[in-house]
Amino acid sequence: MNETRGSALRPLARVLTDGRTGPVLLFVEGAAGTGKSHLLQELADLPGTAETVRVRWRCGTDGGPPDEDAHRRVPTLWLVDDVHRADEAELLRLRRVLEALEPGSAAAVAYRPEELPAPGLPLGAPPLTYPSRLTVFRHRPAPWDEERVRRAAAEALEADCTDEAVRRLRELTGGVPRVVVDLLAVLGERHPPFTGTAAEVEAVGVPARLAELVLSRTHALPPAHRPVVWAAAVLGEPAGRDELIAVSGLGAAAGGDALLRALETAALAEPAEGRYGFAVPLAAPAVRACVPGPVRQDLHGRAARALGRRQPVPWADVAEHHRAAGDTRRWLGAVERAAESAAASGRHEQAVALLERTLATPGLPPRSRARLAPLLARSAVTGLRSDRTVEVLAQIVRDASLPPAVRGELRLDLGLMLCNQMGRFPEGWRMLEIAAAELREVRPGLAARAMTALSSPYWPGSSLDVHRRWLAEATAAADVSGDEPMRTAVLAGRAGLAMSCADPGAWELAKELPAEDTDPACARQAARGLCNTADFAVWLGFYERAEDLLAAGSDLSARSGAPYMEYNALGTRLLQEWWTGRWPGLAERCEEFVAATADMPFIASDAYVVRGLLAVAQGDWGEAMSWLSQRGTFGTEKLPVPLGATAAGGMIRLALARQEVEAAAEQARAAWAVVAGKGVWPWAAELAPWAVEALSRAGDGAAAHAVVRDFSRGLGRSDAPAARAALIWSRAVLAETEAPDREPRDGLLRAAELYRQAAAAYAELPRPYTRALTAEGAARCVLAADSGSGAGAGAESGAGSGTGPGAGSVTGAGAGPDAEPGTGAGSGASPVPAEGPGDTAASPAPTPHPAPIPGSAPDHSATPAPDHPATPAVIAELEDCARSFTELGAVWDAARARALLRTRLPARKGRPPGRPSHADELSPREAEVAQLAVSGLTNREIAATLHLSPRTVEQHIARAMRKTGALSRRDLAHRLGGTP
């Protein structure tokens, strides 16, 4: 019976710990390197068997123990290895020992079944007559699965292996433990150091121990029989009997004899029924390298012919065999067939890799380059290119011998890759312009595709009028061509441009896209149109309506084999989840997307920006700047216009929160110039409120007014709900920051009303986070107006508290708690105290009694709010904001809202005087400060957020570290993980 490793040990453990149990014999069979000797060592180390005598016996070396009879009367564990090497005399001695096993004794006998003189009979013929009292088991160690290979790699190597690398390790080694360990040892000594990729695993070569084993077995065959092993090495995978013999060139009779002999000597194995090859796939290269060159070429030629008879034909393998055989013409023909087959079935990455290798071959005939290069370009545009693709195509385009139509097509696809997949817009735009001119007369359909690409306003640079002119030219060229896929491409471009400009007709254009077309080329263009139109709809704020387009586009992209569009749709979905408040797991999904496209970071630019915006809300400002800056993979100025505006808005908000007002204003001017130059005004929605605040606080009121004016005029009557809400928000910011200079109380109340209108507009979309930010702004303005002095709390449309001295900001990035009361860093200042009584740099704040908000801790002794009828409703509104922030996970925003609440909530009646005791656990204020500290905020940034002095923040953090036993802020993060 076959047992698992654990169950194989149990019978022996039982008999060795209970001397009355009958004897046990365990056969351990397995090929070289499968762990037989390791299992014998585990048996030798069994706990609780110290009184048992261990007798080790390695057959074929010293003839065995000198006196086996001496151990018959005491409990003995016989550990016999390499039985396949025993001669007849040694087998006879071993048989006597096993027949005489007494109760309390056991034996484990290990061998390689493929090397037994009598197949299936480890103790030789005739079979042993087992005593009736003897229990016999058989165990075959199982190969390692991927998880066990992964653990071994983690133990042996410093670098983490990718899933693909682990999978390749398992495939090449067959999971044989010894081979895995040897291969990992070679990888560990690799220079440059191993980085964990599958390509490195494939390039490492054959471990010496495996190479010697397989070559010795091959050499042991008669020379006439070796070709069948060579054929298996050239094929590189298990093959059927007839195919293997055909490749060997031996003929049916001689080939059959050779195969039988190779199986008998374990030079070959039968990994699957009726399929013959090497037990360990990695052995094949070792044998192949030792085959004489002319013989090897003949073998490859026969292999190509044999594989050509399979159905379906594996054209990539056929091409490789023709190349190795030296048949250039057949090689290039098979490469073309392989690339076409791969592209037709959606395996674009396979096609790209094959064509890149082929086109990089020196001395390739010009005619072949002209045929293969367009195939590479098409697969790279539809699928995903590599950096090498661009290099190869750029070099080919410079070939003066290329026909104009081919050169134009290559320029078209190269331009699309540069723009869409690499963010190199100026180069890509020039390439597309040239392609449109080259193809206009010779291939008007492709010219229409180039013109359609130039009509997309997504890229920075040309104005909307330029894009509209290109779309008109594309429409005319597509009509002339009569090319249906290109007509679909133009329709997709029309729908996208219309949706980006908030043209209501865009929805009808999207319905015209032939989503059910059976022509793969038309289907891919329709998928592109659906995904792009859905993306533009999301930017407009049509989240529910965009969902249907996005689902249809994603499905069609998958069915038509367009992975690039699938990634585009995924990026759009991340943006949609950010805006609609579906934040649980969103950070992880962004990071997974970034990891999946690590070699093409521009494709994941949506994920970088969303991850950065999440970090801002969570108070992790260091990470926020890194993500918003694309982690240095490429400049933010290369981002598509709407995404660049969104990233700029996040960075401006961050700069304001850090009191870097001038830097924020400069960034606002630069980002606004890009959006204004493009002229697609709905894309200003994520930038405008922050740009207005930055410019106002920097004292550039004229520029702030110009932003609002241009935004309003640009939108006109456009149906762009997100942009319309942002316009109201921008006006609220402007009203709030200007209130102190005009009619303070009335100005703040007007700002509050605008904030409420913006909050209502965002609630309809729905956008819960921006709704809470703008609702917070409304509450802040009312409270500031009711305080009596009328100084504005600041335009911080939600980015910050704006209720402390100099808060002057929706970002909570005012002058901070060290400013003089009543002064502001921007155009407005707040009269509301930054801290409750006693909560100053000289005196720690009393811990307030918590209001019914998750995680809040307002001061019990805080100054009561003025007796104004609106105050209770405003307090409730602010509490709702804090609750919304908390539910979303916006730690920084929640802390800021609770800090504002603490300055306004009256003392609760019926509570005994004094502050609660928190001798052994964190107080609510300490927990709040500690949470912001471990998020990455500095003491001064925490102070600005919570309206405390930096000294008070320092004291709270010190107490938190003392109570948790933390040694540093990093350690505090770990400790807080277990804090209630």
HELIX and SHEET records of a PDB file:
HELIX    1   1 ARG A    5  THR A   17  1                                  13    
HELIX    2   2 LYS A   36  ALA A   44  1                                   9    
HELIX    3   3 GLU A   68  HIS A   71  5                                   4    
HELIX    4   4 VAL A   83  ARG A   85  5                                   3    
HELIX    5   5 GLU A   88  GLU A   99  1                                  12    
HELIX    6   6 PRO A  113  GLU A  115  5                                   3    
HELIX    7   7 GLU A  146  ALA A  156  1                                  11    
HELIX    8   8 ASP A  163  THR A  173  1                                  11    
HELIX    9   9 PRO A  177  GLY A  188  1                                  12    
HELIX   10  10 ALA A  198  ALA A  203  1                                   6    
HELIX   11  11 ALA A  208  HIS A  219  1                                  12    
HELIX   12  12 PRO A  223  HIS A  225  5                                   3    
HELIX   13  13 ARG A  226  LEU A  235  1                                  10    
HELIX   14  14 ARG A  241  SER A  248  1                                   8    
HELIX   15  15 ALA A  252  GLU A  264  1                                  13    
HELIX   16  16 ALA A  283  ARG A  288  1                                   6    
HELIX   17  17 GLY A  293  LEU A  307  1                                  15    
HELIX   18  18 TRP A  315  ALA A  325  1                                  11    
HELIX   19  19 THR A  328  ALA A  344  1                                  17    
HELIX   20  20 HIS A  348  LEU A  359  1                                  12    
HELIX   21  21 PRO A  366  THR A  382  1                                  17    
HELIX   22  22 ASP A  387  VAL A  397  1                                  11    
HELIX   23  23 PRO A  404  LEU A  416  1                                  13    
HELIX   24  24 MET A  417  GLN A  421  3                                   5    
HELIX   25  25 PHE A  425  VAL A  442  1                                  18    
HELIX   26  26 PRO A  444  LEU A  454  1                                  11    
HELIX   27  27 LEU A  464  SER A  481  1                                  18    
HELIX   28  28 GLU A  484  SER A  500  1                                  17    
HELIX   29  29 ALA A  506  GLU A  512  1                                   7    
HELIX   30  30 PRO A  520  LEU A  540  1                                  21    
HELIX   31  31 TYR A  543  SER A  560  1                                  18    
HELIX   32  32 PRO A  563  TRP A  579  1                                  17    
HELIX   33  33 LEU A  586  ALA A  596  1                                  11    
HELIX   34  34 PRO A  601  ALA A  604  5                                   4    
HELIX   35  35 SER A  605  ALA A  617  1                                  13    
HELIX   36  36 TRP A  621  LEU A  628  1                                   8    
HELIX   37  37 GLN A  630  GLY A  632  5                                   3    
HELIX   38  38 THR A  636  LYS A  638  5                                   3    
HELIX   39  39 VAL A  641  ALA A  657  1                                  17    
HELIX   40  40 VAL A  661  LYS A  678  1                                  18    
HELIX   41  41 TRP A  681  ALA A  684  5                                   4    
HELIX   42  42 ALA A  688  ARG A  697  1                                  10    
HELIX   43  43 GLY A  701  LEU A  715  1                                  15    
HELIX   44  44 PRO A  721  GLU A  738  1                                  18    
HELIX   45  45 ALA A  739  ASP A  741  5                                   3    
HELIX   46  46 PRO A  744  GLU A  764  1                                  21    
HELIX   47  47 PRO A  768  ASP A  786  1                                  19    
HELIX   48  48 THR A  871  LEU A  888  1                                  18    
HELIX   49  49 VAL A  891  ARG A  904  1                                  14    
HELIX   50  50 PRO A  924  SER A  935  1                                  12    
HELIX   51  51 ASN A  939  LEU A  946  1                                   8    
HELIX   52  52 PRO A  950  THR A  964  1                                  15    
HELIX   53  53 ARG A  969  LEU A  976  1                                   8    
SHEET    1   A 5 VAL A  53  ARG A  58  0                                        
SHEET    2   A 5 THR A  76  ASP A  81  1                                        
SHEET    3   A 5 ALA A 106  TYR A 111  1                                        
SHEET    4   A 5 VAL A  24  GLU A  29  1                                        
SHEET    5   A 5 THR A 135  HIS A 139  1                                        
SHEET    1   B 2 ALA A 269  ALA A 272  0                                        
SHEET    2   B 2 ARG A 275  GLY A 277 -1                                        
END                                                                             
